[in-house]
Structure formats: structure tokens, C-alpha cells
């Protein structure tokens, strides 16, 4: 089964996922670690599968230390679902690193560290995000990042409490959660644990099913029943976006697409289920197309039926370059290029409904909304989170019917 088919089947089976969450909430951690017992994990080579530059050392106090200079180390013979994970970690300057858990192949949940001397006030110090196709989706989930009491030059104690769809993170003995995640969206209720580099790790312990009273069920998704969110998107196959060097930005950017270049109605189009928050998460569905140095593009389309001619205001979040057509005419185009001051939208080049707003000119009857979007990060040199969300000012006088004829 292809990776894309795997995601599609999972999206069609929410009952299966709920049942699995309940099952693994009971089972906890698979053998050889028994449920409901805390286990101290040795930082010895026989316990870990190394991928990359990984060393096993003793420090001056004779404690075992796992040093991941590059890549990751995966704990062998362990499938963790719910409970508490604790460990000590020491960072390498301001190099970004983290832990992934409930890991299956190339998909996982992740806690991401961005260590710096100003972590106590920096809202980018730590972040939760999902990963898919080995891509860390930090720029799609900016709501789950915050400051933290990180010791920049020394060891830090990290505690993760996972219960079903929720997670609390405690840094260096904090009594209240440093980060509280209400909806984990990695996609699996259990999986492996990986420690990523560059960083050193010590004193890892795992306590299955010890969740400190944290509820397992996520709160409802406000966007799910909010008729303002544009949904029922169809996506084309990914393609290489033609690009050129922008002399002003000093960045390779996509060449403006023309409406006539959109694939025909008879071409393969795929329905894209929304992530929580009304997010069209293209990385989840097409991240394996983001390879090499080329900029990848996709066409999205939907149809809105209006009961009279009207102008409908829209708020939209996206990464990275976007063009919006209404009934064949270009209505909006813009860039959200991370790290480029004149082309980066608040907040910090991440996806948010505050990225941009514009008007949709709707005629009476069916209106086709088409979006061309690319994943242009550093001119195609890197690939991270890629997606879009669109919300109308109101749903008065319209009906979303999806798809659309050309």
C-alpha cells in the first residue's frame, strides 16, 4: 500500500482510531516493559537503534549518556502509548533538536526544542508538532509553541505526560505545564520513541499509564461545525513549480501560474480531509512529493453556490506562495516566505488566518474557487509544513458544494 493510501484509509476510519486510543490507553506500553511500572532506561548500545552519528558515553559522574550528534536513536522493542516520559537533556548551542513519540515509519508526534539564551521569554523556545514523511510541520502549528525555563548551558529535565489526544510538558520541575497540547494530531495512538540530535540525553524513565489525571479526550474542534471555513477541497497531483530568481527578494520564487494551466476535470483529483482548525495539511497528504531542491506546487479547487451576487470577505493562512482564482480570474496572490522580512507574514512566517485577507466576488449560482500553492522554503532547498486554511466572514446566502466543473 502506498504512503498516500495509508493516510487516506486512516482518514476514512475515525472509529478505528478512537477504538485504538481506548485499547492502547488500557495496554499502555508493550512488552518487554510492563504496563503500570516505571522503568529506568539504560543509555547503553544494546537498548538503542542508532541512525546517524550516535555515541554512548560516561561523564565525570559515571552516568550513562547518549550523545546524538546527528540523526536519532530509537528505543528498541518499545511501543509507547500513554503515560509519562522523563529525561535529562543538554543542548548544543542554539541547534534545534527534539524527541518524537508514537512514531510509525515516517510519521510521529514531536516535541521540538529551539534552545537560546532568551528561552524564558521567547515564544519559539519549545513547540509541539506532528511529522509526516519525515517532515517536521512546525510552521503549520504555531499555536503550540511557547517560552520555557531552559538552561541554555547545562542539563534540563523534561517531563512529558501523554493521555490519549492530549499532552502536558513540564520543563525543569515546573508545577504547571510549560506547554499544554489539547489535540495531538500525529495520527497514531502508540509507537516508538526517538531522541534526536544534536543533543545529549541521560536518566530516561518511562511510566506507562501514569497520566496525572490528564483527560484522554480532546476538546471539540470549533472549526468542524463552523460553516465559515472553506472545506471540500480537491487537490491535483503535485508538480514542479517553474521558478526564477527574484532580484528584489534575492530568493528563487515561483513564476505566476495561469488559470489555463490547471489540470482538466478528467485529470486525477483527490479529496483532502481537513485537519483540526480547518487546516488543509498538504504535508500530511503529499509530503513525499517534497523531495530534492525543486519547488513543489499543487492546485486546489472547490465550489461555492451563492443565492445572489455578493462580495464575501475572506481570511486566509498559507505557506509559502499562493494564487487565488475566482471563476477563472486571479483575485489574490501573495507570499509567506519564512525568514524574508519583506515577504514573511505574521506570526513569524507561520500559517495563521492573520496571514492575509481579501474579497471573493461571487456571482449568483456556482462559483469555482481555485488556489495554486507552492512549498517554496529557501528556494526549494528545504521542505517543512505546507498547507492552507480559508475562512469566510460569514456563511449567509452561500452553500459549499465542493469540487467544481471547469
Secondary structure as GFF3:
##gff-version 3
##sequence-region A 1 406
A	DSSP	alpha_helix	3	11	.	.	.	ID=ss1
A	DSSP	alpha_helix	14	27	.	.	.	ID=ss2
A	DSSP	beta_strand	38	41	.	.	.	ID=ss3
A	DSSP	three_ten_helix	45	47	.	.	.	ID=ss4
A	DSSP	beta_strand	48	58	.	.	.	ID=ss5
A	DSSP	beta_strand	64	75	.	.	.	ID=ss6
A	DSSP	beta_strand	83	91	.	.	.	ID=ss7
A	DSSP	beta_strand	97	104	.	.	.	ID=ss8
A	DSSP	beta_strand	107	113	.	.	.	ID=ss9
A	DSSP	beta_strand	126	132	.	.	.	ID=ss10
A	DSSP	beta_strand	135	136	.	.	.	ID=ss11
A	DSSP	three_ten_helix	138	140	.	.	.	ID=ss12
A	DSSP	three_ten_helix	142	144	.	.	.	ID=ss13
A	DSSP	beta_strand	145	146	.	.	.	ID=ss14
A	DSSP	beta_strand	155	163	.	.	.	ID=ss15
A	DSSP	beta_strand	166	171	.	.	.	ID=ss16
A	DSSP	beta_strand	179	181	.	.	.	ID=ss17
A	DSSP	beta_strand	192	196	.	.	.	ID=ss18
A	DSSP	beta_strand	199	208	.	.	.	ID=ss19
A	DSSP	beta_strand	234	235	.	.	.	ID=ss20
A	DSSP	beta_strand	239	240	.	.	.	ID=ss21
A	DSSP	beta_strand	243	246	.	.	.	ID=ss22
A	DSSP	beta_strand	251	254	.	.	.	ID=ss23
A	DSSP	three_ten_helix	259	261	.	.	.	ID=ss24
A	DSSP	beta_strand	270	271	.	.	.	ID=ss25
A	DSSP	beta_strand	280	281	.	.	.	ID=ss26
A	DSSP	alpha_helix	282	286	.	.	.	ID=ss27
A	DSSP	three_ten_helix	287	289	.	.	.	ID=ss28
A	DSSP	beta_strand	296	306	.	.	.	ID=ss29
A	DSSP	beta_strand	310	319	.	.	.	ID=ss30
A	DSSP	beta_strand	321	326	.	.	.	ID=ss31
A	DSSP	beta_strand	329	335	.	.	.	ID=ss32
A	DSSP	three_ten_helix	341	343	.	.	.	ID=ss33
A	DSSP	beta_strand	356	362	.	.	.	ID=ss34
A	DSSP	beta_strand	365	374	.	.	.	ID=ss35
A	DSSP	three_ten_helix	378	380	.	.	.	ID=ss36
A	DSSP	beta_strand	387	392	.	.	.	ID=ss37
A	DSSP	beta_strand	398	400	.	.	.	ID=ss38
###
